[in-house]
Amino acid sequence: MIPRRSVGALCARLRRQGKRIVFTNGCFDILHAGHAKYLRAAAALGDVLVLGLNGDASVRRLKGEGRPLQKAADRAYLLASLSCVSYVAVFSEDTPARLIREVLPHVLVKGGDWKGKEIVGADVVRAHGGTVTTIRFLPGRSTTSILARAQGSAR
């Protein structure tokens, strides 16, 4: 995990070293196979994968009471333990717009559920010569479906 205040300087250094930076973000409340496949595919698009992780209050605002199930520190630890994830930065806002401006990735990646929707930060990335792409999710894998099954109402 990297302290939020250090993200901009780190990414500037990585760019000077010629590294292709990929950025994605999310809540990653329950880490599952769909997440792992998605993150591996995102990492394959560059040299370094920087992951923006929604902080606890942000997840609660986006997903509702009772979420997140795991604290940000635990979610960050698990994500940083994956070999495909280079850095994890926790952000407290509802969107990663400010973090994306600090990272200025070469590639901005979102899940396939964003296809055709306005992806936060896409304008910034494209203005700096970067690309925006979506990656298909692994069917049937989602935190929502896992929670539904755990509560006995399979989706």
C-alpha positions as a Markdown table, in Angstrom:
| # | Residue | x | y | z |
|---|---|---|---|---|
| 1 | Met | 0.0 | 0.0 | 0.0 |
| 2 | Ile | 1.2 | 3.5 | -0.8 |
| 3 | Pro | 0.3 | 6.6 | 1.2 |
| 4 | Arg | -2.1 | 8.7 | -0.8 |
| 5 | Arg | 0.2 | 11.8 | -0.5 |
| 6 | Ser | 3.0 | 9.8 | -2.2 |
| 7 | Val | 1.1 | 8.6 | -5.3 |
| 8 | Gly | 1.8 | 11.5 | -7.6 |
| 9 | Ala | 5.6 | 11.5 | -7.0 |
| 10 | Leu | 5.8 | 7.7 | -7.3 |
| 11 | Cys | 3.9 | 7.7 | -10.6 |
| 12 | Ala | 6.1 | 10.6 | -12.0 |
| 13 | Arg | 9.1 | 8.6 | -11.1 |
| 14 | Leu | 7.7 | 5.5 | -12.8 |
| 15 | Arg | 6.9 | 7.5 | -16.0 |
| 16 | Arg | 10.5 | 8.8 | -16.1 |
| 17 | Gln | 11.7 | 5.2 | -15.9 |
| 18 | Gly | 9.6 | 4.4 | -19.0 |
| 19 | Lys | 7.1 | 2.3 | -17.1 |
| 20 | Arg | 3.6 | 2.0 | -18.6 |
| 21 | Ile | 1.2 | 2.7 | -15.8 |
| 22 | Val | -2.3 | 1.0 | -15.7 |
| 23 | Phe | -4.9 | 2.3 | -13.2 |
| 24 | Thr | -8.1 | 0.7 | -12.0 |
| 25 | Asn | -10.3 | 1.2 | -9.0 |
| 26 | Gly | -13.1 | -0.3 | -6.9 |
| 27 | Cys | -14.4 | -1.4 | -3.6 |
| 28 | Phe | -13.2 | -5.0 | -3.7 |
| 29 | Asp | -15.2 | -5.8 | -0.5 |
| 30 | Ile | -15.0 | -9.5 | -0.9 |
| 31 | Leu | -12.1 | -10.6 | -3.1 |
| 32 | His | -13.2 | -13.3 | -5.5 |
| 33 | Ala | -12.1 | -15.1 | -8.7 |
| 34 | Gly | -13.7 | -12.5 | -10.9 |
| 35 | His | -11.6 | -9.8 | -9.2 |
| 36 | Ala | -8.4 | -11.8 | -9.7 |
| 37 | Lys | -9.1 | -12.4 | -13.4 |
| 38 | Tyr | -10.0 | -8.8 | -13.9 |
| 39 | Leu | -6.9 | -7.5 | -12.1 |
| 40 | Arg | -4.6 | -9.9 | -14.0 |
| 41 | Ala | -6.0 | -8.8 | -17.3 |
| 42 | Ala | -5.6 | -5.1 | -16.3 |
| 43 | Ala | -2.0 | -5.6 | -15.2 |
| 44 | Ala | -1.2 | -7.3 | -18.5 |
| 45 | Leu | -1.9 | -3.9 | -20.3 |
| 46 | Gly | 1.2 | -2.3 | -18.8 |
| 47 | Asp | 4.2 | -2.6 | -16.5 |
| 48 | Val | 2.7 | -1.3 | -13.3 |
| 49 | Leu | -0.9 | -1.7 | -11.9 |
| 50 | Val | -2.0 | 1.1 | -9.6 |
| 51 | Leu | -5.2 | 0.2 | -7.8 |
| 52 | Gly | -7.4 | 2.9 | -6.3 |
| 53 | Leu | -9.4 | 1.4 | -3.4 |
| 54 | Asn | -12.5 | 3.1 | -2.1 |
| 55 | Gly | -12.1 | 3.9 | 1.6 |
| 56 | Asp | -14.7 | 2.6 | 4.2 |
| 57 | Ala | -16.9 | 5.8 | 4.2 |
| 58 | Ser | -16.8 | 5.9 | 0.5 |
| 59 | Val | -18.0 | 2.3 | 0.2 |
| 60 | Arg | -20.7 | 2.9 | 2.7 |
| 61 | Arg | -22.0 | 5.9 | 0.7 |
| 62 | Leu | -21.9 | 3.9 | -2.5 |
| 63 | Lys | -23.1 | 0.5 | -1.3 |
| 64 | Gly | -25.2 | 1.3 | 1.8 |
| 65 | Glu | -25.2 | 0.5 | 5.4 |
| 66 | Gly | -23.5 | -2.7 | 6.4 |
| 67 | Arg | -20.8 | -2.2 | 3.8 |
| 68 | Pro | -18.0 | -2.6 | 3.6 |
| 69 | Leu | -17.8 | -6.0 | 5.1 |
| 70 | Gln | -14.0 | -5.6 | 5.5 |
| 71 | Lys | -12.1 | -2.6 | 6.6 |
| 72 | Ala | -10.0 | -0.7 | 4.0 |
| 73 | Ala | -6.7 | -1.8 | 5.6 |
| 74 | Asp | -7.7 | -5.5 | 5.2 |
| 75 | Arg | -8.9 | -5.0 | 1.6 |
| 76 | Ala | -5.8 | -3.2 | 0.7 |
| 77 | Tyr | -3.6 | -5.8 | 2.3 |
| 78 | Leu | -5.3 | -8.6 | 0.3 |
| 79 | Leu | -5.1 | -6.7 | -2.9 |
| 80 | Ala | -1.4 | -5.7 | -2.4 |
| 81 | Ser | -0.7 | -9.4 | -1.8 |
| 82 | Leu | -1.7 | -10.3 | -5.4 |
| 83 | Ser | 1.4 | -10.5 | -7.6 |
| 84 | Cys | -0.4 | -8.5 | -10.4 |
| 85 | Val | -1.1 | -5.5 | -8.2 |
| 86 | Ser | 1.9 | -3.2 | -7.9 |
| 87 | Tyr | 0.4 | -0.5 | -5.7 |
| 88 | Val | -2.8 | 0.2 | -3.7 |
| 89 | Ala | -3.9 | 3.7 | -2.8 |
| 90 | Val | -7.0 | 4.2 | -0.7 |
| 91 | Phe | -9.1 | 7.2 | -1.6 |
| 92 | Ser | -12.0 | 8.7 | 0.5 |
| 93 | Glu | -14.0 | 10.4 | -2.3 |
| 94 | Asp | -16.9 | 8.8 | -4.1 |
| 95 | Thr | -15.0 | 8.7 | -7.3 |
| 96 | Pro | -11.3 | 8.3 | -8.1 |
| 97 | Ala | -11.2 | 11.5 | -10.3 |
| 98 | Arg | -8.6 | 13.3 | -8.1 |
| 99 | Leu | -6.5 | 10.2 | -7.7 |
| 100 | Ile | -6.5 | 9.6 | -11.5 |
| 101 | Arg | -5.3 | 13.2 | -12.0 |
| 102 | Glu | -2.4 | 12.4 | -9.6 |
| 103 | Val | -1.5 | 9.0 | -11.2 |
| 104 | Leu | -2.0 | 10.1 | -14.9 |
| 105 | Pro | -2.0 | 6.5 | -16.1 |
| 106 | His | -1.2 | 5.4 | -19.6 |
| 107 | Val | -4.2 | 3.1 | -19.4 |
| 108 | Leu | -7.4 | 3.5 | -17.4 |
| 109 | Val | -9.3 | 0.2 | -17.0 |
| 110 | Lys | -12.8 | -0.4 | -15.8 |
| 111 | Gly | -15.0 | -3.5 | -15.7 |
| 112 | Gly | -17.3 | -4.4 | -18.6 |
| 113 | Asp | -20.3 | -3.1 | -16.8 |
| 114 | Trp | -19.0 | 0.4 | -17.6 |
| 115 | Lys | -19.0 | -0.2 | -21.4 |
| 116 | Gly | -20.9 | 2.7 | -23.0 |
| 117 | Lys | -21.0 | 4.6 | -19.8 |
| 118 | Glu | -19.0 | 7.7 | -18.9 |
| 119 | Ile | -15.9 | 6.5 | -17.1 |
| 120 | Val | -14.6 | 8.8 | -14.4 |
| 121 | Gly | -11.2 | 10.2 | -15.4 |
| 122 | Ala | -11.4 | 9.1 | -19.0 |
| 123 | Asp | -11.2 | 12.7 | -20.2 |
| 124 | Val | -8.0 | 13.4 | -18.2 |
| 125 | Val | -6.3 | 10.2 | -19.3 |
| 126 | Arg | -7.1 | 10.8 | -23.0 |
| 127 | Ala | -6.0 | 14.4 | -22.7 |
| 128 | His | -2.6 | 13.2 | -21.6 |
| 129 | Gly | -2.4 | 10.7 | -24.5 |
| 130 | Gly | -3.6 | 7.7 | -22.6 |
| 131 | Thr | -6.2 | 5.1 | -23.4 |
| 132 | Val | -9.4 | 3.9 | -21.7 |
| 133 | Thr | -10.5 | 0.3 | -21.9 |
| 134 | Thr | -13.0 | -2.1 | -20.3 |
| 135 | Ile | -12.5 | -5.7 | -19.4 |
| 136 | Arg | -15.3 | -8.3 | -19.4 |
| 137 | Phe | -16.2 | -9.6 | -16.0 |
| 138 | Leu | -16.1 | -13.3 | -15.2 |
| 139 | Pro | -19.8 | -14.3 | -15.5 |
| 140 | Gly | -21.6 | -15.1 | -12.2 |
| 141 | Arg | -18.9 | -13.6 | -10.0 |
| 142 | Ser | -19.7 | -10.5 | -8.0 |
| 143 | Thr | -19.7 | -9.4 | -4.4 |
| 144 | Thr | -23.5 | -8.9 | -4.7 |
| 145 | Ser | -24.1 | -12.4 | -5.9 |
| 146 | Ile | -21.9 | -13.9 | -3.2 |
| 147 | Leu | -23.7 | -11.9 | -0.5 |
| 148 | Ala | -27.1 | -13.0 | -1.9 |
| 149 | Arg | -26.0 | -16.7 | -1.8 |
| 150 | Ala | -24.7 | -16.3 | 1.7 |
| 151 | Gln | -28.0 | -14.9 | 2.8 |
| 152 | Gly | -29.8 | -17.8 | 1.1 |
| 153 | Ser | -31.3 | -15.9 | -1.9 |
| 154 | Ala | -29.1 | -17.1 | -4.7 |
| 155 | Arg | -29.0 | -14.7 | -7.7 |
